[in-house]
């Protein structure tokens, strides 16, 4: 078992946000991420994210911090130069992507998947896979402005229709185009237990 770094204590509700790190994203998507960060802070929730200061992730973290919210970033050492740490908030540097995701998952009560690229998709699929295996009961809510995640939802439904995945899996996540609906979905669930895994 690997001993993960300790985060500063926090007694409130924590939301992990997965989102893109690209600075080339549509400005409307970046502004949406900033609005998400502000809304999380306004609710008194802690924002847990990947630690970078670029792209949508940087916009969400900076906006949450500017609004007086608690923010914690978790960054693997090898990405420090690429994703540029946002040092104005609590930041933990870990040794690997697996440690990053494990710490993010353990520190969070719910997950919001905002627009992003293949890294965001990989994080979302892993946390959904773990939910499918009953390793955690935490809500997974996609923010899908302009139908951003519609193709993902269609793929999951095709997976169900071809018998690869049981239909019950479709209740493992929600997709909303409106941020108010996203946060309402997050805020109506009870605090969940930590993920059950072996930290390999």
Secondary structure, 3 states (H helix, E strand, C coil): CCCCCCCCCCCCCEEEEECCCCCCCCHHHHHHHHHHHHHHHHCCCEEEECCECCHHHHHHHHHHHHCCCCEEEEEEHHHHHHHCECCCCEEEEECCHHHHHHHHHHCCCEEEECCCCHHHHHHHHHHHHHHHCCCCCCEEEEECHHHCCHHHHHHHHHHHHCCCCCHHHHHCCEEECCHHHHHHHHHCCCCCCCCCCCCC
